[in-house]
Amino acid sequence: MPFYEKGEIRIHYQEVGSGFPLLVIPGGGLNSTVAGLANHPFNPMDEFKGEYRVISMDLRNANGGESSGPLEIDRPWDAHADDQLGLMDHLGIPEFMVLGFCIGGPFIWNLLRRAPRRIAAAVLAQPSLDHLCRQGSPGLDTVRSVQQLGRSRIWHDDLSRGRRRQSRPRQLLDRPRRASRIRGAGEGGIR
């Protein structure tokens, strides 16, 4: 089993196949592991190994995972992005695609914010997008950054509903406002 190490941090990863690199971020919240991909709607390691160089990793300190190291409490999302980008650097990969399940959605937004020119394509599968509705979240700033870069579409797969659609960054920015209009009954809305 291969590991990427940097200081006290030790990241377990797996890779299969060959071709353009595809980083897969498993779902499972903060217990996201490569082994957990077996419980997803499909296993991208198996599905895409014939076309792409598929890479996945255990989240640092995930239960049941093999990655370890202290997590910076004041910047946890960036610490995980450091791990993801560090692994790609370790493997000599300057540009890659990324597919993220569930918590992988917020991780993708952070990767797009941190290294937009390295991400060739991004797919959010069964994303947890509620972070976009919170004020000051990195997701909102990332959507604006992606929009400024001129990227017109982001793929959003909702496998639980069997739909695939493209979202324009403007539509994603409008979601919190639309949701408040739908929820709202009068000036203060429903609380």
N, C-alpha and C positions, 0 to 999 in steps of 0.2 A: 504494500500500500504506500503510495507516494505522499510525501509531506512537503509543504513549503514552510520554511522557518524564517522568522525575522525577530531577533532579540528573544523575548520571552514567549512570543506568539508562535504557535505550531498549528498549521492548517492542513487538515486531511483533504485530499482531493482525488478525483478519478477522472480519467479521460479515455474516450473510445473513438474510433473512426478516424477519418482524415478528410481534409477539405477546409473550407473557410471555418474559422473558430466560432462556436456557439457556446456561450456561458449560460448554464442552466442554474437558476436559483430555486431550490425546492421550497414548497410551502411548509407549513408546520409551525408558524410563529417563530419564536426564538429557539425552537427545537428543530430547526430546519436541517435535515441531513440528507446525504446522498442515498442512504438506505431507505429513507422515507419516500423517495420517488416511486418505489414499488406500490405505494398506496394512492398514487395520483390517478386521475382519469386515464392517463397513458404515461408510459415511462419514456421521456425524451432521449435517455441514454440508448435505449433499444431502438426507438423509432427513427432517430436521425443519424445513427452511426454510419449508415451507408452513404450519406451525403455530406456530412459535416464532421469536423473535429469537435466533439461534444465534451465539455468540461463542466464538472460540478464539484461543489465543496460542502463540507459540514460547516455550519455557522460556529463561530467561536463559542465554546462552553455549552453547546446544545446537548440536552439530555439524549443519551444514546449515540452521540457523535464522538469523533476522535480528535476534534480540534480543541485547542486549549490556549489559555493566555489571559492576562488581565484585560478587562474591558474598560476603556476610558469613560467614566460615568458622565462627564460633562459633554461628551461628543460621541455617543454610542452609534448613531447612524453613520457618521463619518468614519468611525473605527471599522465598521463592517465594510464600508466602501474602500477603506485602505486595504483590507484583506483581499477583497475582490480584485482591485486594480493591481495590488502587489502580486497576487497569483498570476495574473495575465502578464505582468512584467517578468516574473520568474520564468514563465514558459516562453518568453520572447514574442509575445503577441501584441502588436501595436494597435490593431483594429479588430473588433469582434462584434457579433450579434449577441443579444441577450434575451433570454426567455425566463420570466419569473412567475411562479405560482404564488398566489395569496400574498404573503408578506414580501414576496419578490417584487410586487408592484411598487411599493414605497422604496425598496432598494434600487429599482431601475430609475425612478425619478431622481434619486440621489446620484446615481452614476451619470445620468444625463446632465445633471447640474455640475458635477465635478469634472467629468471628462467627455464633453459632448462630441468632440471630434473623433474620439476612439470608438464610439458606438455607431455601427453601420445600420443597425435595425434593432427595434425593441418590441417585444410582444409581452403583454400583460395577460396572463391566463388566470382566471378566477381571482381577479385582483381585489385587494382590500384598499379601496380608494377613499375611505372616509377621511383620511388625513388631508385630502384636498379641501374639505369643508372647514377645517380649523384655521383660524386666523394665524398668520405668521408661519405656516407650515412650509417645509422645503418644497413640497409638491407644487404649490401655487407659483413660487418663484421659478421652479424648473420649467413649468409649462410656459411661462413668459419667456424664459431663456431659449427654449426650443423654438418658440414662435419667432424670436428675434433672429435665430440662426437660419430661418427660412424653411425649416422642415415642416411640411404642410400636413402630414398625417402620422398618426401613431396607431399601430394595430392594437386592438383591444379584443381579446378572446374571452368570452364568457362561456366556458365549457359546461358549466352547470345548467345553462339555459339552451345550449346547443346553437348559439349564434356567434357569428363573427362579423365585426363591423370595424370601420375605420372611424376614428375620432379626430376631429380637427382640434388643435390646441385651444382655439377660441371657444369651442363647445365645452371643453373641459373647464375652462375658466368660468363659464356661465352656469355650470351645474349648481354651485352653492346658492346663487341668486334664484335660479329656477326652483330649487328645492324649497327655499324659504317662501316663495310665492305659492307653491302648492300646499305647503304645510300651513301657511298663514291664514288665519281667519280674522281679519281686522288688522289693526296697526301692530300689535305686539306678537301676533301669530300664536300658535298653540305651543305651550311649554310643557 
